[in-house]
């Protein structure tokens, strides 16, 4: 009975304080304004996190001031490219890594000028998995994004060799990420067609990292999406002949 009395008293006190605050601040409009402001703040925070995360801002700001070397080889993409130690893996100091974690086709399109203005010798492009699993884009929408990127390459980099690398599978049995591997396959099929259309080389990395279930092999990842050293060695072996 004592606990019940205490509980009722606390609830009553909360109601009284809430009533006083409501009365002093103009009635129900006060709380409506509070809730509205909170929703706007949360929406702004979500937009910031999705479209302009700090890591992305920091990396792009570096790439805007760092020069691209003469006859450079650019690796362009999302975190899967970003995490690769390409210069050491391929023992080539002409390589410059321009991958950014969380990148998408739209984001890459927005930052192409820093690459185009320096006329690199080669570009190895891989992007699309974040469009699928982060933004839930359709394959068609991703392909449209690729078309914009490739058109800019074609118009502005006539002497640059561009390699379209397949989007990689994910492993949905591992806990951190999920994506539809059939959509990855459909996207890669479209990328092969784009490579023909734009007269670029398509490189299949996807099939070299599959397990028997047509997923990213568990031996290549610890989170189902990103790659470990063993996977990067496989990737290196596939592309070495093109450098």
Buried (B, 14 or more C-beta within 10 A) or exposed (E): EEEEEEEEEEEEEEEEEEEEEBEEEEEEEBBEEEEEEEEEEEEEEEEEEEEEBEEBEEBBEEBEEEEBBEEBBBBBBBBBBBBBEBBEBBEEEBBBBBBBBBBBBBBBBEBBEBBBEBBBBBBBBBBBBBBBBBEEBEBEBBBEBBBEBBEBBBEBBEEBBBBBBBBBBBBBEBEEBEBBBEBBBBBBEBBBEBBEEBEBEBBEBBEBBBBEEEBBBEEBBEEBBBBEEEBBEBBBEBBEEEB
